[in-house]
Amino acid sequence: MKIMRILLLLIVLVVLNVIFADRFLIPTKSISEDQIIYYDENPDQAVNVVLLDSMVFLDPADQVNLPNLRKVGDYKVAVDLQTRSNIGAYNLKSVPNLKAIEMTNGSIELTDMKIIVQYLNINEIDALGYEYGLTKFEDMPAVNVVIFEVQETPQINQIMAGLSKDPRVADVSFNLVEMTEIPQ
């Protein structure tokens, strides 16, 4: 008799759960497009890219305004050959140690071509440097961060993509020297 009551109670719970499942488990309101978050399964698309052909010029007075010239703080960035040749007439000072980075959101930032790596194990720093052709510039063991300089500049985008997938690396980013947007 006791078993029958328990069985009957279980059947009632299952039936009630099925009846009310539509009301409580299935959303009845539509969700707007801007509230839906998609997981990007392709990490190559989430990597910022150094524009190796870019040229950076110092223009603190903001005196040059050409159509394809991008402004980043006190600097102007020329990414195509036509703009680089047109800017020569304005006598701006070139800053050869800076390059432009195209960020994943489409904005342009500047880097000194150094890579900031947050590592998981301090014993892996030298191996990472050797495998990717990097020279240690500065080490900050208190926060598990090391700053590397790239020996082969034309390979910097491939190095960055490799480091972003490396299981020994917690996070990797370019050292930004002038930012137009404050990260959120």
C-alpha positions as semicolon CSV with decimal commas, in nm:
position;residue;x (nm);y (nm);z (nm)
1;M;0,000;0,000;0,000
2;K;0,280;0,237;0,089
3;I;0,458;0,155;-0,234
4;M;0,142;0,231;-0,431
5;R;0,117;0,576;-0,271
6;I;0,479;0,654;-0,353
7;L;0,434;0,531;-0,709
8;L;0,113;0,733;-0,749
9;L;0,289;1,042;-0,610
10;L;0,575;0,998;-0,857
11;I;0,331;0,964;-1,147
12;V;0,150;1,280;-1,038
13;L;0,481;1,470;-1,017
14;V;0,584;1,357;-1,364
15;V;0,245;1,451;-1,513
16;L;0,250;1,794;-1,346
17;N;0,605;1,849;-1,462
18;V;0,506;1,771;-1,822
19;I;0,197;1,994;-1,802
20;F;0,383;2,294;-1,661
21;A;0,710;2,245;-1,851
22;D;0,597;2,473;-2,132
23;R;0,523;2,753;-1,892
24;F;0,843;2,742;-1,688
25;L;1,113;2,579;-1,902
26;I;1,047;2,711;-2,252
27;P;1,096;3,087;-2,295
28;T;0,786;3,267;-2,418
29;K;0,949;3,607;-2,480
30;S;1,166;3,667;-2,783
31;I;1,526;3,763;-2,710
32;S;1,666;4,062;-2,895
33;E;1,967;4,009;-3,122
34;D;2,202;4,228;-2,915
35;Q;2,146;4,014;-2,603
36;I;2,249;3,688;-2,769
37;I;2,615;3,599;-2,714
38;Y;2,777;3,368;-2,967
39;Y;3,088;3,169;-2,886
40;D;3,350;3,214;-3,154
41;E;3,486;2,870;-3,227
42;N;3,758;3,000;-3,459
43;P;4,030;3,159;-3,243
44;D;4,222;3,279;-3,551
45;Q;3,956;3,542;-3,608
46;A;3,989;3,672;-3,253
47;V;4,356;3,767;-3,291
48;N;4,458;4,129;-3,341
49;V;4,676;4,172;-3,651
50;V;4,985;4,392;-3,695
51;L;4,972;4,581;-4,025
52;L;5,336;4,530;-4,119
53;D;5,323;4,776;-4,411
54;S;5,180;5,053;-4,196
55;M;5,373;5,372;-4,129
56;V;5,319;5,587;-3,821
57;F;5,372;5,964;-3,819
58;L;5,371;6,207;-3,528
59;D;5,108;6,480;-3,583
60;P;5,030;6,642;-3,244
61;A;4,885;6,956;-3,407
62;D;4,649;6,744;-3,621
63;Q;4,758;6,931;-3,933
64;V;4,716;6,651;-4,189
65;N;4,373;6,517;-4,287
66;L;4,391;6,277;-4,580
67;P;4,105;6,038;-4,663
68;N;4,284;5,709;-4,584
69;L;4,494;5,843;-4,297
70;R;4,384;5,706;-3,959
71;K;4,421;5,912;-3,641
72;V;4,539;5,739;-3,323
73;G;4,597;5,990;-3,045
74;D;4,876;6,228;-3,152
75;Y;4,972;5,995;-3,436
76;K;4,856;5,938;-3,793
77;V;4,872;5,595;-3,953
78;A;4,913;5,532;-4,323
79;V;4,826;5,178;-4,422
80;D;4,837;5,194;-4,801
81;L;5,111;5,300;-5,041
82;Q;4,909;5,588;-5,191
83;T;4,857;5,753;-4,850
84;R;5,224;5,706;-4,756
85;S;5,334;5,884;-5,072
86;N;5,082;6,168;-5,022
87;I;5,186;6,232;-4,662
88;G;5,547;6,301;-4,765
89;A;5,451;6,653;-4,870
90;Y;5,346;6,744;-4,515
91;N;5,688;6,692;-4,356
92;L;5,562;6,486;-4,060
93;K;5,810;6,298;-3,842
94;S;5,799;5,923;-3,905
95;V;5,806;5,692;-3,603
96;P;5,962;5,372;-3,742
97;N;5,954;5,170;-3,418
98;L;5,570;5,181;-3,406
99;K;5,329;4,980;-3,618
100;A;4,952;4,980;-3,646
101;I;4,739;4,694;-3,516
102;E;4,397;4,620;-3,656
103;M;4,195;4,520;-3,352
104;T;3,918;4,261;-3,367
105;N;3,658;4,538;-3,336
106;G;3,798;4,716;-3,645
107;S;3,975;5,000;-3,465
108;I;4,343;5,082;-3,516
109;E;4,590;5,095;-3,224
110;L;4,968;5,131;-3,208
111;T;5,228;4,887;-3,079
112;D;5,602;4,890;-3,026
113;M;5,608;4,530;-3,157
114;K;5,651;4,377;-2,813
115;I;5,433;4,087;-2,699
116;I;5,295;4,054;-2,346
117;V;5,256;3,691;-2,238
118;Q;5,083;3,576;-1,921
119;Y;5,224;3,231;-1,854
120;L;5,099;2,942;-1,644
121;N;5,437;2,806;-1,530
122;I;5,748;3,017;-1,476
123;N;5,968;2,727;-1,590
124;E;5,822;2,752;-1,944
125;I;5,937;3,111;-2,017
126;D;6,271;3,019;-2,173
127;A;6,115;2,737;-2,376
128;L;5,846;2,973;-2,511
129;G;6,107;3,229;-2,607
130;Y;6,321;2,971;-2,783
131;E;6,035;2,799;-2,969
132;Y;5,882;3,122;-3,100
133;G;6,206;3,313;-3,161
134;L;6,147;3,571;-2,889
135;T;6,387;3,767;-2,670
136;K;6,290;3,839;-2,311
137;F;6,256;4,215;-2,261
138;E;6,106;4,232;-1,912
139;D;5,986;3,976;-1,658
140;M;5,717;4,042;-1,397
141;P;5,694;3,719;-1,194
142;A;5,456;3,870;-0,936
143;V;5,179;3,870;-1,200
144;N;5,307;3,579;-1,417
145;V;5,381;3,811;-1,708
146;V;5,678;3,841;-1,938
147;I;5,729;4,090;-2,220
148;F;5,903;3,955;-2,529
149;E;6,059;4,123;-2,830
150;V;6,016;3,951;-3,164
151;Q;6,337;3,861;-3,348
152;E;6,165;3,799;-3,684
153;T;5,928;4,095;-3,727
154;P;5,758;3,966;-4,047
155;Q;5,648;3,657;-3,853
156;I;5,484;3,848;-3,565
157;N;5,125;3,768;-3,666
158;Q;5,200;3,395;-3,696
159;I;5,385;3,403;-3,363
160;M;5,088;3,575;-3,200
161;A;4,844;3,318;-3,342
162;G;5,065;3,034;-3,219
163;L;5,098;3,180;-2,871
164;S;4,723;3,234;-2,843
165;K;4,672;2,857;-2,896
166;D;4,968;2,742;-2,685
167;P;4,847;2,554;-2,372
168;R;5,135;2,701;-2,165
169;V;5,005;3,055;-2,222
170;A;4,714;3,197;-2,020
171;D;4,687;3,518;-2,224
172;V;4,880;3,699;-2,494
173;S;4,850;4,052;-2,632
174;F;5,048;4,320;-2,809
175;N;5,203;4,598;-2,604
176;L;4,985;4,894;-2,698
177;V;5,155;5,234;-2,677
178;E;4,875;5,467;-2,787
179;M;4,511;5,375;-2,749
180;T;4,209;5,549;-2,896
181;E;3,961;5,352;-2,688
182;I;3,976;5,254;-2,323
183;P;3,920;4,879;-2,277
184;Q;3,603;4,791;-2,090
